[in-house]
Amino acid sequence: MDEIRKTAAAIYASGTFSNCRSVEQAIVFVLTGNELGLQPMIAMRSLQVVKGKICLSADMMEAVALKRCSSFDLVESTADRCTYTTKRYTSSEPQSYTYTMEEAVRSGITKGEFWRKYPEAMLRARCKATLARIAYPDLLAGIYDPEEMK
């Protein structure tokens, strides 16, 4: 723990990461990153706190999942729907998830500028983050994408 505290203190003192507000928060990021298999600097670049919850981008959720799977593949991506499939090394069957614009509208998350400009990208992010949490709860339990917390 002393080594983690020293690392976190140096990271915080650098002032490099605007997502980090204290040495204690840097410690949490480094420890959380360690649990996810991320090096300290990747954890600092990738993790943030939104409404009191640790968040990780959808792309990084996929990256974490890729350490435990033989595939994490985009099957379909349109402005109306997105489907990803993944297969854990320990599973015989892949898991798929489809996220639709109808679901996004119903949940009230489509009001932002990025949803208007980049609907395909936003659907991909929601889809891969949800599938990663479904298929890899041992890795991502309780972690959300920052966009989901808005």
C-alpha positions as CSV (number, residue, x, y, z in Angstrom):
1,M,0.0,0.0,0.0
2,D,2.9,2.3,0.6
3,E,4.1,2.0,-3.0
4,I,0.5,2.7,-4.2
5,R,0.3,5.8,-2.0
6,K,3.7,7.1,-3.3
7,T,2.6,6.5,-6.9
8,A,-0.7,8.1,-6.3
9,A,0.9,11.1,-4.5
10,A,3.3,11.6,-7.4
11,I,0.5,11.3,-10.0
12,Y,-1.7,13.8,-8.1
13,A,1.2,16.3,-7.5
14,S,1.9,16.3,-11.3
15,G,-1.3,18.1,-11.9
16,T,-1.6,16.1,-15.2
17,F,-5.0,14.6,-14.6
18,S,-8.0,16.9,-14.3
19,N,-10.2,14.0,-13.3
20,C,-8.2,13.5,-10.1
21,R,-9.1,15.8,-7.1
22,S,-6.9,14.3,-4.3
23,V,-4.2,11.8,-3.5
24,E,-7.0,9.6,-2.0
25,Q,-8.9,9.7,-5.3
26,A,-5.7,8.8,-7.2
27,I,-5.3,5.8,-4.9
28,V,-8.8,4.7,-5.7
29,F,-8.1,5.1,-9.4
30,V,-4.8,3.1,-9.2
31,L,-6.4,0.4,-7.1
32,T,-9.5,0.1,-9.3
33,G,-7.2,0.1,-12.4
34,N,-5.2,-2.7,-10.8
35,E,-8.4,-4.8,-10.3
36,L,-9.2,-4.2,-14.0
37,G,-5.7,-5.2,-15.1
38,L,-4.8,-1.6,-16.1
39,Q,-1.4,0.0,-15.4
40,P,-1.6,3.1,-13.2
41,M,-1.2,5.7,-16.0
42,I,-3.9,4.0,-18.1
43,A,-6.2,3.9,-15.1
44,M,-5.6,7.6,-14.5
45,R,-6.4,8.5,-18.1
46,S,-9.4,6.2,-18.2
47,L,-11.2,6.3,-14.9
48,Q,-13.4,9.2,-13.6
49,V,-16.0,9.7,-10.9
50,V,-19.5,10.8,-12.0
51,K,-22.2,11.3,-9.4
52,G,-20.1,9.3,-6.9
53,K,-19.6,6.3,-9.1
54,I,-16.4,5.0,-10.8
55,C,-16.8,5.3,-14.5
56,L,-14.9,3.9,-17.5
57,S,-15.5,4.6,-21.2
58,A,-17.2,2.0,-23.3
59,D,-14.0,1.5,-25.3
60,M,-12.0,0.8,-22.2
61,M,-14.7,-1.6,-20.9
62,E,-14.2,-3.5,-24.2
63,A,-10.4,-3.4,-23.7
64,V,-10.8,-4.9,-20.2
65,A,-13.2,-7.6,-21.5
66,L,-10.7,-8.5,-24.3
67,K,-8.4,-9.8,-21.7
68,R,-10.9,-12.5,-20.8
69,C,-12.5,-13.3,-24.2
70,S,-11.7,-14.8,-27.5
71,S,-13.8,-12.3,-29.3
72,F,-15.7,-9.0,-28.9
73,D,-17.1,-8.2,-32.3
74,L,-19.3,-5.6,-33.9
75,V,-22.0,-7.4,-35.8
76,E,-24.2,-4.5,-36.9
77,S,-24.1,-0.7,-36.6
78,T,-26.7,1.7,-38.0
79,A,-28.3,4.9,-36.8
80,D,-31.2,2.7,-35.5
81,R,-29.5,-0.3,-33.9
82,C,-26.2,-1.8,-32.9
83,T,-25.3,-5.4,-32.1
84,Y,-22.1,-6.8,-30.5
85,T,-21.2,-10.4,-29.7
86,T,-18.6,-11.7,-27.3
87,K,-17.3,-15.0,-26.3
88,R,-15.4,-15.7,-23.1
89,Y,-12.5,-18.2,-23.2
90,T,-14.4,-20.3,-20.6
91,S,-17.8,-20.3,-22.5
92,S,-18.9,-22.6,-25.3
93,E,-21.4,-20.1,-26.7
94,P,-21.1,-16.4,-27.5
95,Q,-23.3,-13.8,-26.0
96,S,-24.9,-11.1,-28.1
97,Y,-26.6,-7.8,-27.2
98,T,-28.5,-5.4,-29.4
99,Y,-29.2,-1.8,-28.4
100,T,-31.7,0.3,-30.4
101,M,-32.4,4.0,-30.9
102,E,-35.9,3.3,-29.6
103,E,-34.4,2.0,-26.3
104,A,-32.0,5.1,-26.1
105,V,-34.9,7.5,-26.7
106,R,-37.1,5.7,-24.1
107,S,-34.3,6.0,-21.5
108,G,-34.0,9.7,-22.2
109,I,-30.3,9.8,-23.1
110,T,-30.5,11.1,-26.6
111,K,-30.9,14.8,-25.9
112,G,-27.2,15.7,-26.1
113,E,-25.3,17.0,-29.0
114,F,-23.3,13.8,-29.6
115,W,-26.5,11.8,-30.0
116,R,-27.7,14.2,-32.7
117,K,-24.3,14.3,-34.5
118,Y,-23.1,10.7,-34.0
119,P,-26.0,8.3,-33.4
120,E,-24.1,5.3,-34.7
121,A,-21.1,5.9,-32.4
122,M,-23.3,6.5,-29.4
123,L,-25.3,3.3,-30.0
124,R,-22.1,1.4,-30.3
125,A,-20.9,2.8,-27.0
126,R,-24.1,1.9,-25.2
127,C,-24.2,-1.5,-26.7
128,K,-20.6,-2.5,-26.0
129,A,-20.7,-1.2,-22.4
130,T,-23.9,-3.0,-21.7
131,L,-22.7,-6.3,-23.2
132,A,-19.4,-6.0,-21.4
133,R,-21.2,-5.6,-18.0
134,I,-23.6,-8.5,-18.9
135,A,-20.9,-10.9,-20.0
136,Y,-18.1,-9.9,-17.7
137,P,-19.7,-9.0,-14.3
138,D,-16.7,-10.4,-12.5
139,L,-14.6,-7.6,-14.1
140,L,-17.0,-4.7,-14.5
141,A,-19.6,-5.0,-11.8
142,G,-20.7,-1.6,-10.7
143,I,-18.7,0.3,-13.4
144,Y,-20.6,2.5,-15.8
145,D,-19.7,4.6,-18.8
146,P,-19.7,8.3,-17.9
147,E,-22.4,9.0,-20.5
148,E,-24.7,6.6,-18.8
149,M,-24.5,8.7,-15.6
150,K,-25.6,12.0,-17.1
